[in-house]
Amino acid sequence: MNPKTLLAVVLCFVLLILAWNHGSGYACETNWFKGEGAAFVVGDDRAKARDTAVKAAGLAAVSQSLEQWTLDTLLAGFHLNGGASNTIPFVKIETIDILEENMTNGSKDGETTKQPVYTVKAKAAVCQTVSDPEANMKLSLSLDKSVYADGEEMRLQIRSSHDCRIAVYIITEDLGVARLIPSRLKNDNALRTNEMIVFPSKDEMAKGIRLRAHVAAEGKSTTETIFALALFQEQMEAGTNMDEAIFGLYDGQTASLKDLIARVAVIPLKHRSEYFIRYAIRPKS
């Protein structure tokens, strides 16, 4: 092989590596964002409390980096890409610099307490990507209707191209988040390859489990969104700080869409898949 041919082969190989890295999300622009975190000190384990507070500060920084990712943005991207498997970007935390840390008796999340609280203020270098050639899990979700009357029963169908764990949430019109699966009444969230599950199933309905649509508190028509998430592993506490929505009686105030997006964003794209579906609820005529 002559030197020119060898140089061309080497150059081509280098370009392929660079393209692969870019597609995998490892070659992306890094930006800095600030965040704060806090954790109770249990016993004398300050190290564990500090670690939890630092992680919380990192997650807060991730959330700051995702300000432009609204529900409308996610839905538009999802439909524009023909139901893409990943709409929420992957946000990789490159490094965290601690700006300030303290341990005090005070409050956490607005709750006054005498228990020691470890607080951290930090800035994090993060980068975002929405593509990864290794992300090949596909999730599908469907409802039996697109418009429901107040109090009408709903049923949804879910299928995945891979064995996975699923989490399903309702996003209300005011962007509150409530959890459907897993729940006290459906704790098993395992889904096998190409298996179709229906919720509630006939067996679940025979036990009295119902999923009902409800209009807003003022009795006006409302629009809600179901967000389904498939995970190769349990990499996220699916029900953290979220009311269950099984009975349709929830206020959606215990968690926000912003919090949910941040928790999903730190999971690599190749380990997850998402699906959004919107529906309307009308008052009974």
FENMOQUI-V809662 format. One record per backbone hydrogen bond with DSSP energy under -0.5 kcal/mol. NH is the residue of the N-H (numbers start at 1). CO is the residue of the C=O. If there is no record, write none. Layout:
nh = (NH	NH)
co = (CO	CO)
//
This chain:
nh = (6	7	8	9	10	11	12	13	14	15	16	17	18	19	20	21	22	23	24	25	25	26	27	28	31	33	35	37	39	41	42	43	45	46	49	50	51	52	53	54	55	56	57	58	59	60	61	62	63	64	65	66	66	67	69	70	74	75	76	77	78	79	80	81	82	83	84	90	91	91	92	92	93	94	94	95	97	98	99	100	102	104	106	106	108	111	112	113	117	118	119	119	120	121	122	123	124	125	126	126	127	128	129	135	136	140	142	144	148	150	151	152	154	156	157	158	159	160	161	164	165	166	167	168	169	170	171	172	172	175	177	177	178	179	180	181	182	183	189	191	194	195	197	197	199	205	206	207	208	209	212	213	216	219	222	224	225	226	227	227	228	228	229	230	231	232	235	238	240	242	245	248	250	257	260	261	262	263	264	265	266	267	268	271	272	273	274	275	277	279	280	281	282)
co = (2	3	4	5	6	7	8	9	10	11	12	13	14	15	16	17	18	19	20	21	22	21	21	26	126	124	122	120	118	116	40	41	42	44	45	46	47	48	49	50	51	52	53	54	55	56	57	58	59	60	61	62	63	64	66	68	70	71	72	73	74	75	76	77	79	78	78	129	89	265	90	127	91	92	125	125	123	96	121	121	119	117	104	115	111	108	110	106	104	39	102	117	37	100	35	97	33	95	31	124	92	29	90	132	134	159	157	155	280	282	213	149	211	199	142	197	140	195	138	191	231	189	229	181	227	178	225	170	176	172	252	255	170	243	168	168	186	186	187	164	160	192	158	195	156	201	202	203	205	204	210	152	220	216	281	279	171	277	169	225	226	275	167	273	165	271	233	236	237	239	179	245	248	175	256	257	258	259	260	261	262	264	266	268	269	230	85	228	226	224	146	222	148)
//
